[in-house]
Amino acid sequence: MSDHSSNQSNENSHQESMLPQWMYWVFAALLIWGGAYLMRYSGGFSGEVYDESTVTYGPVKGGAAAVEDPKVLGARVYKANCAQCHQLTGLGVEGQYPPLAGSEFVLGSEAHVIRILLHGLVGPITVNGKPYNGNMAPWKDVLDDKKISQVLTYIRSDWGNNASAITPEMVAAVRKEEAARSASWTEKELEAAPKVLPK
């Protein structure tokens, strides 16, 4: 009698621990679907496939995708790289990071603002009548000409600023002219540098 009851309890516990066969089929179907989805939409898991400047939102009706406004793309670059110091408001941090809103450096010479972004700025400067003494890192090895032009277009046209757009060609011309430069700019050097863009 005890042999019969132990066999029966083993069979019951074995049946209780097993998943129904239909669940195995559901899991298999999900695995196949997930693999197919990843194969189709992963871009080969390459970081070079995604280009944020070609992202479109909503349905695209025939033809080429609409190109996004450089100011919108520049806002993304700014938030990712510049807002930590200059703040989302463009007002900076008094005594530490100068404001971009109303700044004579931002609104002035196109060539100067490109130089600052490419090579950085070091030492004492006066912005909107207030002194600052810090170090802005160079971005020439981090951002390409397109992204530099986008972020400069953004900062020159937001927070009440109303200056002309910067194009990638303008950035490329300054980059080429100053390819040998390795030092950051000082305020005195910028004052002596040409205010017009190189040809």
RAHU-V448869 format. One record per pair of residues at least 4 apart in sequence whose ideal C-beta (glycine too) atoms are under 7 Angstrom apart, sorted by the first residue. I is the first residue (numbers start at 1). GAP is how many residues later the second one is. D is the distance in Angstrom with one decimal. If there is no record, write none. Layout:
I,GAP,D
I,GAP,D
This chain:
1,4,6.5
2,4,6.2
3,4,6.4
4,4,6.4
5,4,6.3
6,4,6.4
7,4,6.5
8,4,6.4
9,4,6.3
10,4,6.2
11,4,6.3
12,4,6.3
13,4,6.4
14,4,6.8
19,4,4.5
19,5,6.4
21,4,6.9
22,4,6.5
23,4,6.4
24,4,6.3
25,4,6.3
26,4,6.4
27,4,6.3
28,4,6.4
29,4,6.2
30,4,6.1
31,4,6.3
32,4,6.3
33,4,6.2
34,4,6.4
35,4,6.3
36,4,6.3
37,4,6.1
38,4,4.8
43,6,3.3
43,7,6.9
44,5,6.8
52,24,6.7
53,15,6.7
53,20,5.7
54,11,6.6
56,4,5.5
56,9,4.6
56,10,6.2
60,5,5.3
68,4,5.2
68,5,5.6
70,4,5.8
70,79,6.8
70,80,4.7
70,83,4.9
70,95,6.7
71,4,6.6
71,82,5.6
71,83,5.1
71,86,5.8
73,4,6.7
73,77,4.5
74,4,6.1
74,76,3.7
74,77,4.5
74,79,5.1
74,80,3.0
75,4,6.3
75,79,5.1
76,4,6.3
77,4,6.0
77,66,7.0
77,70,5.1
77,73,5.6
77,74,4.2
78,4,4.7
78,5,6.0
78,73,5.2
78,76,5.5
78,77,6.6
79,4,5.1
82,4,5.2
82,69,6.8
83,4,6.1
83,5,5.0
85,12,4.2
86,4,6.1
86,6,5.1
86,11,5.7
86,14,5.2
87,4,5.5
87,5,6.0
87,6,6.8
89,70,6.8
90,9,6.2
90,10,4.4
90,11,4.1
90,65,6.8
90,68,6.5
90,69,3.9
91,8,4.8
91,10,5.8
92,5,4.2
92,6,5.0
92,7,4.1
92,8,6.9
93,4,4.6
96,38,6.5
97,37,6.8
98,5,6.5
98,27,6.8
98,29,3.9
98,34,4.7
99,4,5.8
99,28,6.3
99,29,6.2
100,6,5.1
100,55,4.9
100,59,6.9
101,58,3.7
101,59,6.0
101,60,6.4
102,26,5.8
102,58,6.6
102,59,6.9
103,4,6.5
103,24,5.2
103,25,6.4
104,4,5.1
105,7,6.7
105,8,6.2
105,11,6.4
105,22,6.5
106,7,5.9
106,49,5.6
106,50,5.9
106,55,6.2
107,49,6.8
107,54,6.0
107,56,4.8
108,4,5.9
109,4,6.8
109,86,4.0
110,4,6.3
110,54,7.0
110,56,6.1
110,60,6.1
110,87,5.9
111,4,6.3
111,63,6.0
111,83,6.4
111,84,6.0
111,85,6.2
111,86,4.9
112,4,6.5
112,78,5.4
112,81,6.8
112,83,6.6
113,4,6.6
113,39,5.9
114,4,6.1
114,38,6.8
114,52,6.6
114,56,6.4
114,57,5.5
114,60,4.5
115,4,5.9
115,59,6.2
115,63,6.9
115,70,5.8
115,75,6.8
115,78,6.7
116,5,5.0
116,20,6.9
116,69,6.1
117,22,5.3
117,31,5.5
117,35,6.4
118,20,6.4
118,21,6.6
118,22,4.3
118,56,6.5
118,57,6.0
118,60,7.0
119,19,4.8
119,21,6.4
119,59,7.0
119,62,5.8
119,65,5.5
119,66,5.6
120,16,4.9
120,17,5.3
120,18,3.8
120,64,3.7
120,65,6.9
121,4,6.8
121,15,4.4
121,63,5.9
121,64,5.3
122,13,4.9
122,62,4.2
122,64,6.1
123,10,6.7
123,63,4.6
123,64,6.6
124,7,6.3
124,9,4.5
124,63,6.8
125,7,5.4
125,62,4.5
126,4,6.8
126,5,5.5
127,5,6.0
138,46,6.2
139,4,4.8
139,9,6.6
140,35,6.6
143,4,4.2
143,5,5.0
145,4,6.2
145,23,4.3
145,26,4.1
145,27,4.8
145,30,6.5
146,4,6.4
146,22,4.7
147,4,6.3
148,4,6.2
148,23,4.8
149,4,6.1
149,17,4.6
149,18,5.5
149,19,4.6
149,21,6.7
149,22,5.0
150,4,6.5
151,4,6.4
152,4,5.9
152,14,4.0
153,4,6.2
153,12,4.4
153,13,5.2
154,4,5.8
155,6,6.8
156,5,5.5
156,7,3.9
156,10,6.8
157,4,5.9
157,5,6.6
157,6,6.8
166,4,5.4
166,5,6.6
168,4,6.1
169,4,6.5
170,4,6.8
170,27,5.6
171,4,6.0
172,4,6.1
173,4,6.4
173,24,5.9
173,25,4.8
174,4,6.2
174,23,6.8
174,24,6.4
175,4,6.7
177,21,4.3
185,4,5.1
185,5,5.2
187,4,6.5
188,4,6.7
189,4,6.3
